[in-house]
Each structure stands twice: as C-alpha cells, then as structure tokens.
Amino acid sequence: MIYKTFNSLEESKKIIDENDGVLLFFSTTKCSLGEALEPKVYQLIQNNYPKISFYFVDMQHLPDVAAHYSAFIEPTILVFFDGKESIRKSRNIGIEELSQSISRLYKIIFY
C-alpha cells in the first residue's frame, strides 16, 4: 500500500484547508500497534469514506507536525472536516468505534 504523506507543517495545514475531509494517522515504523492498525484504518477509509483523504505522519521524521497537533502517543488518529479537528483517537483504537464516529460527521458533511 502506498499512503499519502507530506514533508512539512505548512504542507499539512494546506492539505487540511483544501480538503473537506482529512484523516492523519500519526505513528512510527517502530510501533507494532500502529503497524497493525494502519492498514485497517486505511481500508476503512477507502471502502466506506472515499471522500476522506488518508495521510500517514511518521512522528520520528516530522516531530514538529506531531507536536503542532499534540499527537504525542502512538498511534494517534485525527480526523478533520472542513478544516476543523473533529475526531481524536489515541492508543487503543477500535475500528468499529472509529467508523461510527466518522459516519455521523461524514453524513452531515457529504450528504
């Protein structure tokens, strides 16, 4: 799988501002929980919420981005709708719970 990513804080802000829905998945390549969860979240977004853009943020390579969004625990998922942080989940994240949280807002924004 190839995930979208960015290289700077400014680029992340631009992506969030220009898209109606963005999911940022914060983790590192050394986080086993993040490695297991990442493909599940990616598939959830691709299959059920195609209007949301999925971005992987490597916390080791972009610590300033992680700090800006207060993502200090790995993994952390942030979902933005209309440029505003709407959902924040960290560490033990259930796919079904995440899906329900996204679904409510997704229906409001995109339908």
Summary of the structure (lengths in Angstrom):
residues: 111
radius of gyration: 12.8
end to end distance: 28.7
largest distance: 38.3
contacts: 329
relative contact order: 0.22
helix: 44%
strand: 24%
